[in-house]
Amino acid sequence: MFSTITQWVSSHKAISSVIAAVLVVGVGTGIFMAANASADVTTTSTEPSTTTSSSTSMPTTSQSSEGPTTTLPSTISPINGLPVTDPAQLARRLLAVKIDNHPNARPHSGINHADMVFEIKVEGITRFLTLWMQSDSEFLGPVRSGRPTDATLLSALNKPTFAISGAQGWVQNMITSLDINLLTETTPAMFRVGFRSAPHNLYTTTDGLRADADARQYEDEPPSGPIWEFGPMPADAPAAASVAMSFQGTTTLWTWDEATWLRTTDGRESNWRDEDGTEGRIGFPVLIALFSEQYSNNGLPSSHTTGTGQAYVFADGKYIEGTWERATEDEWYTLTDTEGNPIAVPPGQAWVSLVPTGAAFEIE
């Protein structure tokens, strides 16, 4: 059965209506507590959302003897399923930038514009792996070092360009061995700001990084196709007002505010900061939680990104429970619900959390 995509868009972008088709899937219900103890979080009052939504209609489907098929239009982002007004943005490389999440690096800059963000555990805190294809940022940072988990995620995305502040030599070798093009504290795209101290003061622009990648003649090819199965959140999915998760050192709380999930970190509202000092609340319309086994890779905290684990998708103030699978690092995640049916990820900027298996996790 097919249905109209509910398209999520951010208020800072002007996005035209497009036609899309999606596969609607069944979902399981219920609340999962993956914890030995509850997360020490409280629901906070929220500010007005800065994210709005719009919808499109008239899906295109076809029927054959083998059943219905769906083809996503070329104007849909393969990263988050959002409509793209400039086709040239779909023909360029995927850019990844590693962002600091130390308390001295907050508020962050630019990440609110990212197509998708991964939150990954490091030593006592987390760091962010931001993905950029149709979106850009003129002031992004602070930029931080690469880690082994980054490489295992990016290797499936068709030779992306990865910008970092640096990394241990063996980590850089690991990254480049997986056909990931590396930009390490490159100039002039990366620069130091005066309002923060090192190492939390390295910033960049995505246009500058793309220019540096062009100068090095790095591949400029997009991912081969949609990384998720995109589709609307089922109408009968269970409601969720908030979701709290622990990274065994950092605790985050996401609270639904009509059009977006607003982020709180360790009891304080998470903000972004523009170059002129303007600040606002970090909010993303789609959340994905992938429970991942943790291990030490030559002393560096790392997350297993292949195998299988518990998965959740949150959007529209609802959630779907299921399982993720990923056989190799050359493939992307496959999401299925509790009955084994594919989970469709609602289109929209997505925040993906690699939650340590066994860490506190609570839906309300």
Secondary structure by P-SEA (a helix, b strand, c coil): cbbbbbcccccccccccccbbbbbbbbbbbbbbcccccccbbbbbbcccccccccccbbbbbbccccbbbbccccccccccccccccccccccbbbbbbbcccccccccccccccbbbbbbcccbbbbbcccccccccccccbbbbcaaaaaaaccccbbbbbcccccaaaaaaaaaacbbbbccccccccccccccccccbbbbaaaaaaaaaaacccccccccccccccccccccccccbbbbbcccbbbbbbbcccbbbbbccccccccccccbbbbbbbbcbbbbbbbbbbbcccbbbbbccbbbbbbbbcccccccbbbbbccccccbbbbcccccbbbbcccbbbbbbcccccccccc
